[in-house]
Amino acid sequence: MTRTVSSPRRFLILILALLGMLVPAMPARGEVGVITLNPTARIAPGDPALLRDVAALEGEPARALAATVVHTSAAAGFTVSVADVRAALTKQDANWGRLALRGSTCEVRVGDRAVRRVADETPAETAPAVVDLAGVQTVLTRLARLVARMFGVDNENLRLRFDERDEALLSRPVTERTRVEIQPASTASSSRMAFIVWIYEGEDPEPVSQNVRVDVLLRRPVVSATRELRPGEAIAEGDLVEAQQWIAPDGSVPIAGARQALGMRAKRKIAAGSTIRADQLEPPIACERGDLVKVHCVSGGIVVKAWARALGKALEGEHVELRMTGSEKTFRARMTGRGVAVMDLAG
């Protein structure tokens, strides 16, 4: 005999079934590992960030994953998110039925690894910090404004750290009788920059100069890879995540938005969780040698379309040599998409 289930009950059964699909069954008591992201962490230069560096681990299932790499080595600070950790552990075939992941993000600093100190002991090295531009103007505030202009950022998006030996000079007040000239002594392509500071004071000043070294961090919009991208692989929307991150200026500019990377190809392997930079990407292949290409010949307001054979390989935006069918003459046109080229006859 078939029983008819009332609509409310049927709806409840459906909801419970969906929840059962979305939430993994809880394992037996004592078998669950809990991973809780720490607010901050520190790693040594050149070291990858491991799970044990960025999170507190409870239970054997969590501790067994302590050596999992969640971010590759970096020259400056970066952020590890819950999504980054989940992606790294999934890659290691983690059993999510025995794991619980908590927290939001972990701000990772790159420097000497933190060591335990007594409460009244001061750290040997301070972290880069935002310079307070309010109040008395000093050589330091002048220098901070200069660095901000060099990188095109606001002061709140700039962190600086100076050597202790330069503290006396940098804290020197700048008055109406003081003239300060600051000259960059290195390119703006490294986290460690050098400046020459000249100070002239009084009516008949004797110039005072000193070399100053500065560690620079910039907060910029960045795009990170959600998974490992292999060389030549096309990048899709699900492969990218946008965020704000403190990074060092190392000469290779990170892309600021996902749109800049969509449809592009990885020139070399890009690790999961790493910041994607412009020099890691290249346009997609627009044609291979021997491909038929539709050529748009533009002359003023007239457009003529014809087919031609590609005599070489080209990426989007590159020029390629082409030959019309039945002709011995060749010409060049710019590839604008897969199998499509444009030749401006007016140019």
C-alpha positions in Angstrom: 0.0 0.0 0.0 1.4 3.4 -1.0 1.3 6.2 1.5 1.1 9.8 0.4 3.4 12.2 2.2 1.9 15.5 2.9 3.5 18.6 1.3 5.1 20.1 4.5 6.6 16.8 5.4 7.8 16.2 1.9 9.4 19.7 2.0 11.1 18.9 5.3 12.5 15.6 3.9 13.9 17.4 0.9 15.6 20.0 3.0 17.2 17.3 5.3 18.4 15.4 2.2 20.0 18.6 0.8 21.7 19.2 4.1 23.0 15.7 4.1 24.6 16.3 0.7 26.2 19.6 1.8 27.4 18.8 5.3 29.7 15.7 5.6 28.7 13.2 8.3 30.4 13.8 11.6 33.0 11.2 12.5 33.2 9.5 15.8 34.1 11.5 18.9 37.9 12.1 19.2 38.6 11.7 15.5 38.0 15.3 14.4 41.0 17.6 13.7 40.5 21.3 14.2 42.5 23.8 12.1 42.2 27.4 13.3 44.0 30.2 11.4 46.2 32.5 13.5 45.7 36.2 13.1 49.4 36.7 12.3 52.5 34.6 11.6 56.1 35.0 10.6 58.3 32.9 8.3 62.0 33.1 7.4 63.0 34.6 4.0 62.8 32.0 1.3 60.8 29.6 3.4 57.3 28.4 2.3 54.5 29.0 4.7 53.4 25.6 6.2 50.1 24.8 7.8 51.7 24.7 11.2 53.1 28.2 10.7 49.7 29.9 10.0 47.3 27.8 12.1 46.7 26.2 15.5 46.2 22.4 15.0 44.1 20.3 17.4 43.7 16.6 17.0 45.7 14.0 15.1 43.9 14.5 11.7 45.0 18.1 11.8 48.5 17.6 13.1 49.2 15.0 10.4 48.8 17.8 7.8 51.2 20.2 9.6 53.9 20.2 6.9 51.4 21.1 4.1 52.6 24.1 2.0 49.9 26.7 2.0 51.9 29.4 0.3 55.2 29.4 -1.6 58.2 31.5 -0.5 57.9 35.3 -0.9 60.0 38.4 -0.5 57.5 40.3 1.6 54.4 39.8 3.7 51.3 38.2 2.3 47.8 37.0 3.4 46.7 33.4 3.8 43.0 32.9 3.7 40.7 30.0 4.6 40.2 29.4 0.9 44.0 29.1 0.4 44.3 26.6 3.2 41.3 24.6 1.9 42.8 24.5 -1.6 46.2 23.4 -0.3 44.7 20.6 1.8 42.4 19.4 -0.9 45.4 19.1 -3.1 46.8 16.7 -0.5 43.6 14.7 -0.5 42.7 15.7 3.0 39.7 13.9 4.5 37.2 16.8 5.1 35.0 14.4 7.0 37.6 14.4 9.8 38.6 18.1 9.7 37.1 21.4 10.8 38.5 24.6 9.4 38.0 27.9 11.3 39.2 31.5 11.2 39.4 34.1 8.4 42.8 35.2 7.3 46.4 35.1 8.6 48.8 38.0 7.9 52.2 36.5 7.3 55.3 38.5 7.7 58.6 37.5 6.1 61.7 37.9 8.4 63.4 36.1 11.1 61.0 33.5 12.6 59.4 34.7 15.8 60.9 33.3 19.1 59.5 33.3 22.6 60.5 36.3 24.7 59.8 37.4 28.2 57.1 40.1 28.5 59.5 43.0 29.1 61.9 42.0 26.2 61.6 44.0 22.9 61.9 42.4 19.5 65.3 42.6 17.8 63.6 43.8 14.6 60.4 45.9 14.2 58.0 45.3 11.4 57.4 47.9 8.6 54.8 50.4 9.7 52.7 53.3 8.4 54.4 56.6 9.1 52.2 59.2 11.0 52.3 62.3 8.9 50.4 64.4 11.5 52.1 66.7 14.0 55.7 67.8 13.8 57.2 67.5 10.4 60.5 65.6 10.3 62.9 64.2 7.8 61.0 60.9 8.2 57.7 62.4 7.1 59.4 64.1 4.1 60.9 60.8 3.1 57.6 58.9 3.6 55.8 61.4 1.3 58.6 61.0 -1.4 58.3 57.2 -1.3 54.5 57.4 -1.6 54.8 59.6 -4.7 57.4 57.3 -6.2 55.0 54.3 -6.0 51.8 56.3 -6.6 50.1 55.2 -3.3 48.5 56.9 -0.4 50.3 57.0 2.9 48.0 54.5 4.5 48.9 52.0 1.8 52.6 52.4 2.5 54.7 50.7 5.3 58.3 51.6 5.9 61.1 50.3 8.2 64.4 52.0 8.8 67.7 51.0 10.3 68.2 52.0 13.9 71.4 53.9 13.1 69.3 56.3 11.0 66.8 57.1 13.8 68.5 60.3 14.9 68.5 61.8 11.4 65.0 60.8 10.5 63.5 62.1 13.7 65.1 65.5 13.2 62.4 68.3 13.0 62.1 70.3 9.8 61.6 74.0 10.5 61.4 77.1 8.4 65.2 77.4 8.6 65.7 73.8 7.4 66.0 72.7 3.8 65.9 69.0 3.2 66.7 67.3 -0.1 66.2 63.6 -0.6 67.7 61.8 -3.6 67.0 58.2 -4.5 70.2 56.2 -4.7 68.5 53.0 -6.0 65.7 52.0 -8.4 62.2 51.6 -7.2 62.1 47.9 -7.9 63.2 46.4 -4.6 61.8 46.2 -1.1 65.2 47.5 0.2 65.8 51.0 -1.1 68.6 53.5 -0.6 68.4 57.3 -0.3 70.8 60.2 0.2 69.5 62.8 2.6 70.9 66.4 2.5 70.1 68.9 5.2 70.9 72.6 5.1 70.1 74.7 8.1 70.6 78.3 9.0 71.6 81.4 7.0 75.1 80.0 6.1 74.4 76.3 6.1 77.0 73.6 6.1 75.4 70.7 4.2 75.0 67.5 6.2 74.4 64.3 4.2 73.7 60.7 5.2 72.8 57.5 3.3 69.5 56.0 4.5 68.1 52.5 3.7 64.4 51.8 3.8 62.4 48.6 3.7 59.2 49.2 1.7 55.8 47.4 1.7 52.9 48.5 -0.5 49.2 47.5 -0.1 47.9 46.9 -3.5 45.0 45.0 -5.1 46.3 41.6 -6.3 45.0 38.5 -7.9 46.0 35.1 -6.7 45.7 31.6 -8.2 43.2 29.3 -6.6 45.0 26.3 -8.0 48.3 25.4 -9.7 48.4 26.7 -13.2 50.6 24.8 -15.6 52.7 26.4 -18.4 50.5 27.1 -21.5 47.3 26.6 -19.6 44.4 29.1 -20.3 43.2 31.0 -17.2 39.5 30.9 -16.4 37.4 32.9 -13.9 37.4 30.1 -11.3 41.2 30.1 -11.3 41.5 33.6 -9.8 40.6 35.4 -6.5 41.0 39.2 -5.9 42.3 40.6 -2.6 44.3 43.4 -1.0 47.7 42.4 0.1 50.9 43.9 1.4 53.7 43.2 -1.1 57.3 44.3 -1.8 58.1 46.2 -5.0 60.4 43.7 -6.7 60.3 45.0 -10.3 57.6 42.5 -11.4 54.2 44.2 -11.3 51.3 42.2 -9.9 48.1 42.4 -12.0 45.4 44.4 -10.2 42.3 42.8 -11.5 41.1 39.4 -12.6 40.0 40.8 -16.0 43.7 41.3 -16.9 44.3 37.6 -16.6 41.1 36.1 -18.0 41.8 34.3 -21.3 45.6 34.7 -20.9 48.0 31.7 -20.6 50.5 30.9 -17.9 54.1 31.3 -19.3 55.4 29.1 -16.5 54.0 27.2 -13.5 52.1 29.4 -11.1 51.7 27.8 -7.6 48.3 27.7 -5.9 47.8 30.7 -3.6 50.6 32.8 -5.2 50.2 36.4 -6.5 50.0 36.5 -10.2 52.3 39.0 -11.9 52.2 40.4 -15.4 55.4 38.7 -16.5 53.9 35.3 -15.7 51.2 35.7 -18.4 51.0 35.8 -22.2 48.2 36.2 -24.6 46.5 33.1 -26.0 47.6 31.6 -29.3 45.7 33.3 -32.1 47.0 31.1 -35.0 49.4 28.2 -35.8 51.4 27.8 -38.9 49.1 26.6 -41.7 45.9 27.8 -40.1 43.2 29.6 -42.2 42.8 33.2 -40.9 39.9 35.5 -41.7 41.6 38.9 -42.5 39.6 42.1 -42.1 41.2 44.6 -44.6 40.2 48.1 -43.5 40.6 51.2 -45.7 38.8 54.2 -44.4 35.1 53.3 -44.1 35.5 50.2 -46.3 36.1 46.7 -44.9 36.9 43.7 -47.1 37.2 40.2 -45.6 39.2 37.5 -47.1 40.8 34.2 -46.1 44.6 33.7 -45.9 46.9 31.0 -44.7 49.2 31.7 -41.7 52.9 31.2 -42.4 53.8 31.1 -38.7 52.5 31.0 -35.1 51.3 34.2 -33.4 49.7 35.2 -30.1 46.8 37.7 -29.8 48.2 41.2 -30.6 51.1 40.0 -32.6 51.7 40.4 -36.3 51.9 37.3 -38.5 52.8 36.8 -42.2 49.9 35.6 -44.3 49.4 34.4 -47.9 46.2 34.5 -49.9 45.1 31.2 -51.5 46.5 31.0 -55.1 48.9 33.9 -54.6 52.6 34.0 -54.1 52.7 37.4 -52.4 52.7 37.6 -48.6 51.5 40.3 -46.3 51.4 41.0 -42.5 48.4 41.6 -40.3 47.8 41.8 -36.6 46.0 38.9 -34.9 43.1 40.1 -32.8 41.6 36.7 -31.8 41.6 33.0 -32.7 41.7 32.8 -36.5 41.0 36.6 -36.9 43.4 39.3 -38.1 43.1 43.0 -39.1 45.1 44.9 -41.7 44.7 48.6 -41.8 45.4 49.6 -45.4 45.2 53.3 -44.5 48.1 53.0 -42.1 
